[in-house]
Amino acid sequence: MILKGSQRSGGNALAAHLMNEHDNDHITLFELRGFISNDLKGAFQEIHAVSKGTRCQQYLFSLSLNPPQNETASEPDFVAAVDRAEEALGLGEQPRAIVFHEKNGRRHAHAVWSRIDVETMTAVNLPHFKLRLNSLAKELYLDHGWELPDGLKAGGGKSPLNFTLDEWQQAKRLDLDPREIKQSFQEAWGRSDSLAAFKNALEERGYFLAKGDRRGFVALDTNGEVFSVARYTGVKTKEVSAKLGDPSRLKSVDQVRSDIRNKLSDQLEGFIDQVCAKHQAEMQPFQKARAEMVKSHRAERKTLKAGQKQRWNQETRTRSARLNKGLKGLWQTLSGAASKIKAENIEDALACLKRDQEQRDAMVAAQLRERQQLQKQIEKQRRKQAQERRMLDREIASAMRFDPDTHHSQSRAQSRAPTYRGPTP
């Protein structure tokens, strides 16, 4: 599974993020080890309090564990991976928490450790933890028989669609899939051999070249958001300059942004609103279905948890009843029968725990399959809407390039640069 770790502070914010039910179908606080508190926020506050006795600022180590898209990992699989990561990083026996998340028909996990060694009151050093996690991730893929992703194959094979954190955050603000943005730039670059050709290819996709203040060539979308050409094409700055020439021939970012605003017509603004409203309405049944499914699945899990607890209490009483009290109990002890019964009780309890865990995993797997079917329908609808969005972008680009007489007053143009934002169920 893919492992991504980071040293960090901000325990309260991390606890709130990990227990955020808004962005997840299901959340399970699976383990709290080495804490007095029985909730995640309190546990992280304990770590923070201990860290005050040291000079350590990043007192937490956070790790996310993501199986491949079409694979489902069980609770023991995740725990085993966490244990191996703990050993590889040198965090053995440090206080830790494990949280399971489920969304979009997939389950992943988060583990968080305290970096503070309370015996020495120093922070556990984590040299080269990214390399160690990558090595462990490859081992986990091979151990489970999962197909290795390009990034873990021998010799590299890094995907051209990998994004930095800044790129993901920028795409998130636009409510667009960042891979789609990057593909648009790369397709335009691949089919162009000059500045004019690249400019036209970008404009067909709704992006407009400009001269950047610091980054040479940049492009703006219909909302005025600025993208670095070198970053989004995946090409070195020198190669961009060699192919496109001197960026001073282009207008500045402010000039291009002003042109975009002035060229948008009332007709296109109305079309954007219509398509946006249509897409929102189309997604409402999926949003309702998802909410009902989450509610149903949570109720099933609550019922299972209550049933397992009731059964466990009954089984515990049954096991306890096997040991006699008084004179009979003394005789059991003297005859050695009590030791045999205790051993049988331990074996029976472990078997019951394993049975309950397998029952939970079976329910999770069944619910994930049901959620994945709904997610397929959602993704199909999203692809359909993305196609309509691309058509809309071409309409906007066409109006901007071929109808220079269509424009607004400056005050009207600056009040709104229309852009499509698709619904996110």
N, C-alpha and C positions, 0 to 999 in steps of 0.2 A: 504494500500500500504506500501511497505517497505520504511522506513525513515532512512537515514544515514546522520548524521551531524558532523561538525567539526569546531573548532575555528581555524582561520588561518590568515596569513598575505599574502603578495604577490598579491595585487589586480590586477596588470597588467597581471601577468601570469594567474590568474583565469579568467579574462575577455577574454584573448586570447583563453583559453581552452573552455570556454562556447560558444564562437562565432566561433569555429573551424568547418568549413563546410567540411573539408576533411574526418572527421570521422563520420559525420552525414548526413543523406539524406536531412533533413530540420531543420532549426533553426528559432525560433520565439522569438524575444525580446518582451515579452508580457506586462511587466509592469516595469516602473521606478517610484518609489514613494519617494518624499522627496528630489529630486536632482534638481540642476540647469541644469546640463548636460542632453542631450538627447541621449547619447550613453553610453554603459556599461563601457568602459574603463575610460571615463571621470567621471562617477558616482563613481567608486571605487577610483579614484584619489582624489575626494572630501573627501571621508571617510578617506583616508590616511592623507590628509592635516589636517583634524580636529584632528585626533589621535595624531598628533605631539604636541598638547597642553596637552597631558596626558602621563602617563607612560605605556600605553597599547601597547603591541607589536602585539598581535593577534586581530586586530581591526575588523575582519569580522567573521560572522558565516554563513557557507555554508551548505545547506541542499539539498539532492537529494531525489526525490519522484518517486518510481517505482511501478506501478500497477502490479498485477499478469500477468504472461506471456500471458495468453489467454483472458485477459480482456482489454478493452479500456476505459480510463477515459476521460471525457469531460473537457473543459476549466473551467466551474464552479466547477467540482469535484476537480481539482487541486487547484484552488484558495481557496476553502473551506478548503482543507487540509492544505494549507499554513497558512491561518488565524488561524486555530486551533493550529498548531504548534507554531505560533507566540504568541498566548495566553498562551500555556503551558510553553513556555520558558521565558516568561516575556519580550518579545521584542515588545510589542504593540506600534504602531505608530513610531517605528524606521524606518529610510529610508531603503527601500528594493528594490530588483530587482527580477523578475521572468522570466525565460527563458525556452522554450519548446524545447526538442530535439526529433528527430525521426530517428531511424536507425533499420535495420533488421526487418522492419514491426511492430515496437513498438514505443509508445510515452511515454516519461517520462519528468520530470520537475526538474529544479534547482531553488532554492530560496536563495538569499544572503541578509543578513541584516548588517547594521552598528551596532557595539556593543557600540559605543560612544554616551552617553547621552550628548547632547550639552548644556543642562541647568546646569548640575552639573559638566560637563567635567570629567566624570568618565566612566569606561567601565561597561556595564551591566553584572552582575554576572550570570553565567549559571550553577548552581550546579546540578549534577546528570542529565545532559541533555540527556545522552544515555538512562537511565532508563525511563525518561519522553517520549522520542521519541518512545521507544519500546511499552510503554503503549498506546500511541496515535495510533501507527500502528495497534495494535490489535483492538482498537475501530473502526478504519477505515475499516478493513477487515470485522468486524461484521456488521457495518452499511451498507456496500454495499452487504452483503450476499456472500462474497468471501470465498473460502475454506482457513482456516488458515494454514500457513506453519508450519512445525514441530517446528521451533524456537520460534513461538508465542503461541504454545499450552500449556495448563496447565501442569506443571511439567517438562517443558523443551522440550526434544526431539531434541537436537542439531544434525544436520546432520554430519556424519563422514567425509563428503567431503568438509566441510567448510575450507577455507584457510586463513592464515594470510597474511598481506600485502607483507611480504618478499617472501612468497611462490608464490603469484601471480606474483610478479615482476620477480622472477627467471623463472617461466614458460613462461612469456611473452618474455623474452630474447631468449628462445629456440623456440619460435613460435609453441608451443604445447599446447594442452588443459590441464591445470593443473589437472583436474579431472581424465583424463586418466592416468597421471603419478601416482597419488596417488592410483588409483585402481590397477595398476600393482603391486605396493608394497604390498598393502593389500591382494591381491589374492595370491601372493607368500608367504606372511607370514601365511595366513590361511591354506595353504596346506603343510606347513613345520613343522617338529618337531625337527630339529637339524640344526646346522650350515651348514653342507654339503647340506642338502635338501633345505634350504633357498637360499644358494648360487646358486644351480642349477636352482631353480625356477626363481630367478632373471635373471640369464643369458639367460634363454629361452625368456625373455622379453627385453633383450638388456641392462641389468644393471649388474654391476660387483662390488662385495663386496671388501671393503678395510678397513684398520685401519685408523681412522681419527686422526688428530692431537689433537683435543679437544673434539670431540663428540662421541668417542668410535667407533661404527660401522657406516660406511657410504657406499654409492654405487656410482659408476660413470656410466654415459651413454657413448655411443660411441663417444661423442664429448668431453669427459673429464669433463663434468659438475658434481659437487659433490652434493649429496643429503643425508640428515640425515635420517638414517633408522628409528629412533624413531619418528621423525616428520612425515614422509610420510607413516608409517604404522599406526600412531595414537596410538602407544603403549608407555607406560612409559619406561624410560631408564633402570630401574631396571628389568622390565620384559624382555627387549631385552637381557640384560646380562644373566638373568637366563636361557633363552632358547638357546642363541648362545654361551655363555661361554666367554672366554677371547679373546678380539679382537687382542691381540698381535700375535696370530697365523696367522693372515692375513698379506698380503703385505701392504706397505704404499700407500698413494694416488699417489705419484709420480711414484712408481714402477708399480702400476696397470695402470696408464695413459700411461706409456711407453709401457707396454705389449699390450694395446689396439691399440696404434698407429702402433706398429711393426707387428701386426697380420692382419691388414687390407690389403687385396690384391688389385691389379690393377683391377681385374675383378669386385670386389664388388664396387670399386670406380666408375667404368664406369656404373655399374647397378644403383647406386644412382643417377648419373647425368641423366641417361635415364628416370628414374621414375620421378625425379623432373621436367624435361622438359615436360614430358607427362602430369603431373598434372597441370603445369602452362598453357599448351595449352588447357586442358580441362576446365579450369576456365575462359579463355578469353571470351567465349560467355556470361557467367554469368556476368562478369564484364561489358561487353558492354551493356547487357540488363539492369543492375542496373543503369548505367550512363544515359541511354536513359530514363528510368522510372523516375529517379530523375529530369531530365531536363523537362520532360513532366509535372510532378506533380508541379514543381515550376512555370511553365508557367500558369498552371490552377489556382494556388493560386494567382498569380499576376493579372490575368484577373479578378478573383472574387473580389480581394481587390479593383481594379480600378472601377469595376462595382458597388460595394457597396458604394464606396466613391462618385461616380457620383449620385447614387440614393439618398444617404443621403443628399447631397447638394441640390438636387431638392426638396426633402421632407422638408428640412429646409426652403427653400424659400416659399414653399406652406404653411407651418405653419405660417411663418411670415406675409404672405399676408392676413391671416385671421384677423389680427389686423389692423384697419383703422388708417389713420393719419389725422391730421388737425381736423376740426370740427366734422367729423364723428368719429374720434378716441376719441375725448373728450366726445362725447355722449356715446360711448361704455363704457368708464370709469365710467361716472356718472350713467349710467343705470345698471352697474354691469355685463354687457355682456363681458367686457374685461377680468375680473377675470375668468369667466367661460371658455372663449376661451383659456386663458393661462393654466388652469388646464387640458383642453382637449389636448392641445399641448404637455404638459409634459407627459401625459399618452400615447399619440401617439408616442412620441420620445422613451420612454422606450420600448414600444412594438416593434418599429423598431430595436432598439439595440438588443433585445432578438432574433428577427427574424434573424438578421445578424449573431449573435453568433451561433445560431442553424444551420444556413446555412454553416458556417465555420466548425463546428463540423461534419456535415454530409459529407462534402467534405473530411475532414481528415480521417474519418472512412472508407469511400469508398477507398481512396488511401492506407490506411493501409492494408485493405483486399487484394488489388492488390499486394502490396509489400510483404505481408505474403505468398502469393502463390509462388512468386519468391524465397522467403527465404526458403520455403520447398524444392524446387528443389536444392538450394545451399546446404542445410544441407544434403540432400540425397547424393549429389556428395561428400561432405566432408566425410560422413560415409564410402562411397566406397573407397575413397582415404586413410582414416585412416586404413581400413582393409589391403590395399596393403602395407601401411607403417609398420603395425605390421608384415606382412609376410617378409618384407625386414629386419626388426630388427632381426627376427629369423634366417634369412640367415646369417646376420653379426655375431650374437651370435654363431651360429653353426660353422662358419669358425674360429672364435677365439678360441673356446674350443676344436675342434676336428682336426684341421689342424695346428699343431704347427710349421711345416716346412715352411708354407707360411708367409713370412715377407718381409719388405723393409729394405733398409739401414737406419741407424739412421737419417741421414739428410733428406731423403725423407719422413720418417714417421713423423718427427716433423713438417714438412712443412704443413701437413694437416691431421686432423683426421676426415674422412668423416662422415657426418650425414645428414639425410634427413630433409629438411624444406619444409613443404607443403605450397602451395599458399594460400593467404588470400584475397578473393575477397572483 
